[in-house]
């Protein structure tokens, strides 16, 4: 992570990372270390692409990259100002990211749906904003056993 950030400061576009016996951890460290919220900055840091040195652990490396990119997506959404990532933009961003997965369905529920579900507390909190509320529902349809109870995460963007 530290080494990749130093390479970024030198404006070198690509860095090969030694997996040091754990390619997944090395990939996560490299990709997480290079994350920078540049969206609204005038002077953006150069993009550096970390690559695995060698090819012995490429599957573990790719898994680490995917995990880190997911964490960086969460960081991006968290670090963006509220007037930039509104509820609608948040939902659209997530829908766009998950569009390519055939085993994931995204439902963007509007204020009218929220009202029919009698989600009064949710609507009360949303009244403090000029933006209409959105309820984002994501269904993962890839579980190994369809008889298992669903796993549900509830949070607020």
N, C-alpha and C positions, 0 to 999 in steps of 0.2 A: 504494500500500500504506500509506504513512505517512498520507496524507490520509484514507483510509478508516478507519484506526484512530482518528484524531482525531475524526472524525464519530461513531464508536462511543462514544467517551468523552463526547460531548455528548448521547448517547441519542437521536439522530435515526434513525428507522427505515429510511430509504432514501437512497441517494446515487447521483447520476448521474455516471458516469465518462467523461471525454473520452478517446477512444481514442488520441489523440496519434499517429495514423498507423499504429498497430499494435494493433488491437482485441483480438487474441488475447492479446498480452502484457499489455495493460491489464486484461483480465478475470482472467488468472492472478494478477497482482499484487494486484488488489483482493480476490479470493476467498481467496488464500493469506494476505494480510495480516490479514483479519478472522477467521481461524481461531483458536479458543481452546478448549482442553480444559476444558469447564465441567461435565462429567458429575458429578463428586463435590464440586463447590464449593457452598457455601451461598449466596454472592452471585455470581450469574451475570452476565456482561456482556450488554447488550442485543443482540439480533439486528439486524444491519444488512444490508439487501439492496442489493447493488450492481447498477446497471442501466447499460446503454450510453446515453450521451448521443447522440441522433440515431439513425438507422436504417440508415445506409449500409453498415456493416460488421457487421451482426447475425450472419451465419453465422460469421465469425471470432470474434466475441465469445462465441457459444455454445460453440465449440470450446475456447476458453480456460477457460470456466466448467467444462466437463466435465473437462478436464485437471486443473484446480485441485481440483475436488471429489474426483477420484481420489487426488490427493496428500494431501488432507485426510483421506480415509478411512484411508490408510496412517499418517498422523500420529496419528489417533485410536487406531488399534489399537496403535501403538507406545507411546503415552503412557499408555494405560490400565494400571493395576496388574495384575500377573500373576494375582492372586486374583480380579480382576474380569473379565478377558478370559481365561478358561480355554481349553484347546484345543477343547473342545466348543462354547463360546460363540463362539470365533473362527470355527470352521467354519460354524456356523449363521448368523453375521453375514454372512459372505461369500456363503453360499448365498442368503440373503435379498436381498442387494444385486444378485446376478446372475440372480435368478429370472425377471425380465422379458425377458431376452435369449434369443430362440429359437435363436441360434447358439452358445450356451454351455451346456455340461453340467457339473454339479458332482457329484462323488462324494465322500462323506464315508466314509472307510474306518475301521472300528473296529479295536480291538486284535487281534481274532481274524484279521482279514484281514492285518494287518501281520505276525503270526506265520507265517501260511501263505506269505507272500512271503519269509520268512527274512531279515527286516530286523533282525537281532540288535543292531546298534549303535544303531539307533533305539529299540528296546525297552529296551536297557540305560540309555540316557539318561533315558527316560521313567520308569524305576523310582524315580527320585529325587523323584517327585511323587505326591501322593495322587490326582490326576486321571488317568484313563486316557488313553493317547495316541490321537491322531486323525491320520490321514494324509489330507490334503485334496488332491484331484485335480481340476483344472479343465481341461476340453477346449473349445477354441475351434474351431468348425466353420465359420468364415467366410472361410478363406483363398481367394485368387483362383485358385490352381492346386492342385488336390487331389493332384497328383503330387509336390509339393515335400516335402522331409523336414520333419518336425514341428520346431517351435521349442519348446524345453523350458526352463523356469525352475525351479530348485530352491532352496528356501530354508526358513527356519524362522520361524514366526510369533512 
